[in-house]
């Protein structure tokens, strides 16, 4: 009878151990999803949004200079602004891009190059023909606006993934508590149960 009693204890403890390991593995997977989502929101959304903002500032500097025919800007500042804009584009390219974002970003890169080419034409025309520059600036602003909206949508999607993972953790925690209570009752019944020997 001592062997039967030990076996009951071992099975009871083993059931609790297996339950705890299973829920910990599920929780670990969900916490990894939350961590990855938070990292993605920071690295690929917030930083990207900051880069978009900085690109927009550079584009607006150019837009103001073209509108006011500021020859001083083009002689002293434009090269610096161009280098800054291209540096921002390179940094943006290193973030994780979605398919839609990649398409818009490729269009943006083409429009940046078109803007730089049209500026040469603008300068060669002695600040008279600004139509190409104005058109390219408009296209760039549309690209930047689209990229900004994508950041917002992707950030929202990542937050949804985090929320879903945390909801799953909460659900499994509740289920784990109910199963632990049920197992405790079952173990008590098994331990307390003492079959009477037949006479």
C-alpha positions in Angstrom: 0.0 0.0 0.0 2.9 2.3 0.6 3.9 2.1 -3.1 0.4 3.0 -4.2 0.4 6.0 -1.9 3.8 7.2 -3.2 2.5 6.8 -6.8 -0.5 8.9 -6.0 1.7 11.7 -4.6 4.1 11.5 -7.6 1.3 11.7 -10.1 -0.3 14.6 -8.3 2.9 16.6 -8.1 3.8 15.7 -11.7 0.4 17.0 -13.0 1.0 20.3 -11.2 4.6 20.5 -12.6 3.5 19.8 -16.2 0.7 22.4 -15.9 3.2 25.1 -14.7 5.7 24.3 -17.4 3.1 24.4 -20.1 1.7 27.7 -19.0 5.2 29.2 -18.6 6.1 28.2 -22.2 2.9 29.8 -23.5 3.5 33.0 -21.4 7.1 33.2 -22.6 6.0 33.1 -26.2 3.4 35.8 -25.6 5.9 38.0 -23.8 8.4 37.6 -26.7 5.6 38.8 -29.0 5.0 41.9 -26.8 8.7 42.7 -26.6 9.2 42.4 -30.3 6.2 44.6 -30.9 7.4 47.3 -28.6 10.9 47.2 -30.2 9.3 47.4 -33.6 7.2 50.4 -32.6 10.3 52.2 -31.3 12.9 51.3 -33.9 10.8 51.0 -37.1 7.9 53.4 -36.4 8.9 56.2 -34.0 12.4 56.6 -35.4 11.0 56.4 -38.9 8.4 59.1 -38.1 11.2 61.3 -36.8 13.2 60.8 -40.0 10.1 61.7 -42.0 9.7 64.9 -39.9 13.3 65.9 -40.5 13.0 65.2 -44.3 9.8 67.4 -44.4 11.7 70.2 -42.7 14.4 70.0 -45.4 11.9 70.0 -48.1 10.1 72.9 -46.6 13.3 74.9 -46.5 13.8 74.3 -50.2 10.1 75.2 -50.9 10.5 78.5 -49.0 13.7 79.3 -50.8 12.1 78.6 -54.2 9.0 80.6 -53.4 11.1 83.6 -52.3 13.7 83.1 -55.0 16.4 83.1 -52.2 19.6 82.9 -54.2 21.6 83.1 -50.9 20.0 79.9 -49.8 21.0 78.1 -53.0 24.6 79.4 -52.8 25.3 78.7 -49.1 22.7 76.3 -47.6 21.4 74.1 -50.4 24.3 71.7 -50.5 24.1 71.2 -46.8 20.3 70.6 -47.0 20.8 68.2 -49.9 23.4 66.2 -47.9 21.1 66.1 -44.9 18.1 65.0 -47.0 20.1 62.2 -48.6 21.5 61.1 -45.2 17.9 61.0 -43.8 16.8 58.9 -46.8 19.7 56.5 -46.2 18.8 56.1 -42.5 15.2 55.6 -43.3 16.1 52.8 -45.7 17.6 50.9 -42.8 14.3 50.6 -40.9 12.1 47.6 -41.4 9.7 48.5 -44.3 6.3 47.0 -45.1 5.5 46.2 -48.7 3.3 49.3 -49.1 5.9 51.5 -47.3 8.7 50.1 -49.6 6.7 51.2 -52.7 6.1 54.7 -51.3 9.7 54.9 -50.2 11.1 54.0 -53.6 8.9 56.7 -55.1 10.2 59.1 -52.6 13.8 58.3 -53.5 13.0 58.8 -57.2 11.4 62.1 -56.3 14.4 63.2 -54.2 16.7 62.6 -57.2 14.2 64.4 -59.5 14.2 67.4 -57.1 18.0 67.6 -57.1 18.0 67.4 -60.9 15.3 70.0 -61.3 17.2 72.3 -58.9 20.1 72.3 -61.3 17.7 73.3 -64.1 16.2 76.0 -61.8 19.7 77.4 -61.1 20.7 77.3 -64.7 17.5 79.2 -65.7 18.7 82.0 -63.4 15.8 81.4 -60.9 13.2 81.9 -63.5 11.7 78.4 -64.3 10.7 76.9 -61.0 7.8 74.7 -62.2 9.8 71.4 -62.1 11.2 72.2 -58.6 7.7 73.1 -57.3 6.2 70.0 -58.8 8.9 67.7 -57.3 8.5 69.3 -53.9 4.8 68.7 -54.1 5.4 65.0 -54.9 7.9 64.7 -52.1 5.4 66.2 -49.6 2.8 63.7 -50.8 5.3 60.8 -50.3 6.2 62.0 -46.8 2.6 62.4 -45.9 1.9 58.8 -47.1 4.8 57.5 -45.2 3.7 59.2 -42.0 0.2 57.7 -42.3 1.8 54.2 -42.8 3.8 54.8 -39.6 0.6 55.5 -37.7 -1.2 52.5 -39.1 1.8 50.1 -38.5 2.2 51.5 -35.0 -1.5 50.8 -34.3 -1.1 47.3 -35.8 1.9 46.5 -33.5 0.0 47.9 -30.5 -2.9 45.5 -31.4 -0.4 42.6 -31.5 0.9 43.6 -28.1 -2.7 43.9 -26.7 -3.7 40.5 -28.2 -0.6 38.8 -26.6 -1.2 40.4 -23.2 -4.9 39.3 -23.4 -3.8 35.8 -24.2 -1.4 35.8 -21.2 -4.2 37.0 -18.9 -6.6 34.3 -20.2 -4.1 31.6 -19.7 -3.3 32.9 -16.2 -7.0 32.6 -15.4 -7.2 29.1 -16.8 -4.1 28.1 -14.9 -5.6 29.3 -11.6 -8.8 27.3 -12.3 -6.9 24.2 -13.3 -4.6 24.5 -10.2 -7.6 24.7 -7.9 -9.2 21.7 -9.7 -5.9 19.7 -9.4 -5.6 20.6 -5.7 -9.1 19.2 -5.1 -8.3 16.0 -7.2 -5.0 15.5 -5.3 -6.8 15.9 -2.0 -9.4 13.3 -3.0 -6.6 10.9 -4.2 -4.6 11.4 -1.1 -7.6 11.1 1.3 -9.1 8.2 -0.5 -8.2 5.1 1.3 -9.9 2.0 -0.1 -11.1 -0.5 2.5 -9.6 -4.0 2.2 -12.2 -6.7 1.6 -12.8 -8.9 4.6 
